[in-house]
Protein backbone atom coordinates (compact mmCIF):
# COMPACT_ATOMS: atom_id res chain seq x y z
CA UNK A 1 0.00 0.00 0.00
CA UNK A 2 1.36 3.43 -1.00
CA UNK A 3 1.54 6.15 1.55
CA UNK A 4 0.72 9.77 0.80
CA UNK A 5 4.42 10.61 1.20
CA UNK A 6 5.40 8.15 -1.53
CA UNK A 7 2.75 9.59 -3.87
CA UNK A 8 3.85 13.18 -3.38
CA UNK A 9 7.57 12.44 -3.76
CA UNK A 10 7.26 10.34 -6.95
CA UNK A 11 7.08 13.33 -9.35
CA UNK A 12 9.91 14.98 -7.43
CA UNK A 13 12.13 11.93 -7.92
CA UNK A 14 11.05 11.27 -11.53
CA UNK A 15 12.15 14.69 -12.77
CA UNK A 16 15.75 13.77 -12.03
CA UNK A 17 15.47 10.97 -14.58
CA UNK A 18 14.46 13.50 -17.25
CA UNK A 19 16.78 16.44 -16.61
CA UNK A 20 18.02 16.54 -20.22
CA UNK A 21 14.50 16.38 -21.65
CA UNK A 22 13.42 19.25 -19.39
CA UNK A 23 16.34 21.32 -20.70
CA UNK A 24 15.77 20.40 -24.36
CA UNK A 25 12.04 21.15 -24.12
CA UNK A 26 12.76 24.56 -22.63
CA UNK A 27 15.57 25.23 -25.09
CA UNK A 28 13.36 24.50 -28.11
CA UNK A 29 10.49 26.54 -26.70
CA UNK A 30 12.77 29.50 -25.87
CA UNK A 31 14.46 29.44 -29.26
CA UNK A 32 11.14 29.15 -31.09
CA UNK A 33 9.35 31.75 -29.01
CA UNK A 34 12.07 34.40 -29.38
CA UNK A 35 12.35 33.67 -33.11
CA UNK A 36 8.57 34.04 -33.39
CA UNK A 37 8.64 37.27 -31.37
CA UNK A 38 11.46 38.63 -33.56
CA UNK A 39 9.59 37.75 -36.74
CA UNK A 40 6.20 39.05 -35.57
CA UNK A 41 7.41 42.31 -34.02
CA UNK A 42 10.46 43.38 -36.04
CA UNK A 43 9.54 41.87 -39.40
CA UNK A 44 5.76 42.20 -39.55
CA UNK A 45 4.65 44.94 -37.16
CA UNK A 46 7.56 47.39 -37.24
CA UNK A 47 8.81 46.51 -40.76
CA UNK A 48 12.41 47.03 -39.65
CA UNK A 49 13.78 44.20 -41.77
CA UNK A 50 13.12 40.84 -43.40
CA UNK A 51 14.98 37.66 -42.55
CA UNK A 52 16.88 38.03 -45.83
CA UNK A 53 17.28 41.65 -46.99
CA UNK A 54 19.77 41.18 -49.83
CA UNK A 55 17.19 40.67 -52.56
CA UNK A 56 13.70 41.76 -53.56
CA UNK A 57 10.82 42.39 -51.18
CA UNK A 58 9.19 39.17 -52.45
CA UNK A 59 12.25 37.12 -51.52
CA UNK A 60 12.31 38.90 -48.14
CA UNK A 61 8.70 37.92 -47.52
CA UNK A 62 9.36 34.31 -48.53
CA UNK A 63 12.35 34.20 -46.18
CA UNK A 64 10.14 35.60 -43.40
CA UNK A 65 7.62 32.81 -44.04
CA UNK A 66 10.31 30.12 -43.82
CA UNK A 67 11.70 31.74 -40.67
CA UNK A 68 8.20 31.83 -39.18
CA UNK A 69 7.70 28.11 -39.98
CA UNK A 70 11.05 27.26 -38.35
CA UNK A 71 10.14 29.20 -35.21
CA UNK A 72 6.82 27.39 -34.89
CA UNK A 73 8.37 23.96 -35.45
CA UNK A 74 10.80 24.65 -32.60
CA UNK A 75 8.06 26.04 -30.35
CA UNK A 76 5.66 23.15 -30.98
CA UNK A 77 8.48 20.59 -30.59
CA UNK A 78 9.32 22.10 -27.21
CA UNK A 79 5.66 22.02 -26.18
CA UNK A 80 5.27 18.37 -27.23
CA UNK A 81 8.22 17.49 -24.98
CA UNK A 82 6.70 19.66 -22.24
CA UNK A 83 3.41 17.73 -22.48
CA UNK A 84 5.29 14.42 -22.39
CA UNK A 85 7.15 15.52 -19.25
CA UNK A 86 3.86 16.45 -17.58
CA UNK A 87 2.36 13.10 -18.57
CA UNK A 88 5.32 11.28 -17.04
CA UNK A 89 5.13 13.52 -13.95
CA UNK A 90 8.71 14.50 -14.69
CA UNK A 91 8.33 18.22 -15.43
CA UNK A 92 10.93 20.25 -13.59
CA UNK A 93 9.70 23.76 -14.20
CA UNK A 94 12.78 25.55 -12.86
CA UNK A 95 15.09 23.51 -15.11
CA UNK A 96 12.68 24.03 -18.02
CA UNK A 97 12.86 27.81 -17.53
CA UNK A 98 16.66 27.55 -17.53
CA UNK A 99 16.38 25.89 -20.92
CA UNK A 100 13.94 28.56 -22.13
CA UNK A 101 16.38 31.33 -21.20
CA UNK A 102 19.30 29.47 -22.80
CA UNK A 103 17.41 28.79 -26.02
CA UNK A 104 16.13 32.35 -26.26
CA UNK A 105 19.51 33.86 -25.47
CA UNK A 106 21.48 31.62 -27.82
CA UNK A 107 19.08 32.34 -30.68
CA UNK A 108 19.19 36.08 -30.06
CA UNK A 109 22.99 36.14 -29.74
CA UNK A 110 23.39 34.07 -32.93
CA UNK A 111 20.99 36.42 -34.71
CA UNK A 112 22.75 39.54 -33.42
CA UNK A 113 26.29 38.42 -34.17
CA UNK A 114 26.36 35.83 -36.97
CA UNK A 115 23.30 36.84 -38.99
CA UNK A 116 23.67 40.60 -38.53
CA UNK A 117 27.44 41.09 -38.56
CA UNK A 118 29.11 38.05 -40.14
CA UNK A 119 26.60 36.96 -42.79
CA UNK A 120 25.03 40.45 -43.05
CA UNK A 121 21.70 38.99 -44.20
CA UNK A 122 19.88 41.79 -42.36
CA UNK A 123 20.35 44.39 -39.64
CA UNK A 124 18.11 44.97 -36.65
CA UNK A 125 17.13 48.33 -38.10
CA UNK A 126 18.48 50.38 -40.94
CA UNK A 127 19.49 53.59 -39.19
CA UNK A 128 22.73 55.56 -38.82
CA UNK A 129 23.39 54.43 -35.23
CA UNK A 130 22.59 50.73 -35.60
CA UNK A 131 25.21 49.91 -32.95
CA UNK A 132 22.88 51.14 -30.20
CA UNK A 133 20.35 48.51 -31.32
CA UNK A 134 23.12 45.90 -31.64
CA UNK A 135 24.36 46.52 -28.10
CA UNK A 136 20.88 46.33 -26.58
CA UNK A 137 20.08 43.18 -28.60
CA UNK A 138 23.29 41.35 -27.69
CA UNK A 139 23.43 42.46 -24.04
CA UNK A 140 19.86 41.19 -23.59
CA UNK A 141 20.92 37.91 -25.22
CA UNK A 142 23.95 37.61 -22.94
CA UNK A 143 21.81 38.24 -19.84
CA UNK A 144 19.38 35.49 -20.89
CA UNK A 145 22.28 33.08 -21.55
CA UNK A 146 23.90 33.83 -18.18
CA UNK A 147 20.60 33.42 -16.29
CA UNK A 148 19.90 30.17 -18.18
CA UNK A 149 23.34 28.80 -17.36
CA UNK A 150 22.99 29.69 -13.67
CA UNK A 151 19.60 27.97 -13.43
CA UNK A 152 20.82 24.93 -15.37
CA UNK A 153 23.95 24.52 -13.22
CA UNK A 154 21.99 24.89 -9.99
CA UNK A 155 19.42 22.31 -11.01
CA UNK A 156 22.18 19.96 -12.19
CA UNK A 157 23.83 20.22 -8.78
CA UNK A 158 20.49 19.54 -7.12
CA UNK A 159 19.95 16.49 -9.34
CA UNK A 160 23.42 15.13 -8.50
CA UNK A 161 22.82 15.65 -4.80
CA UNK A 162 19.45 13.88 -5.01
CA UNK A 163 20.96 10.89 -6.82
CA UNK A 164 23.65 10.52 -4.17
CA UNK A 165 21.22 10.93 -1.27
Secondary structure, 3 states (H helix, E strand, C coil): CCCHHHHHHHHHHHHHHHHHHHHHHHHHHHHHHHHHHHHHHHHHHCCCCCCCCCCCHHHHHHHHHHHHHHHHHHHHHHHHHHHHHHHCCCCCHHHHHHHHHHHHHHHHHHHHHHHHHHCCCCCCCCCCCHHHHHHHHHHHHHHHHHHHHHHHHHHHHHHHHHHHC
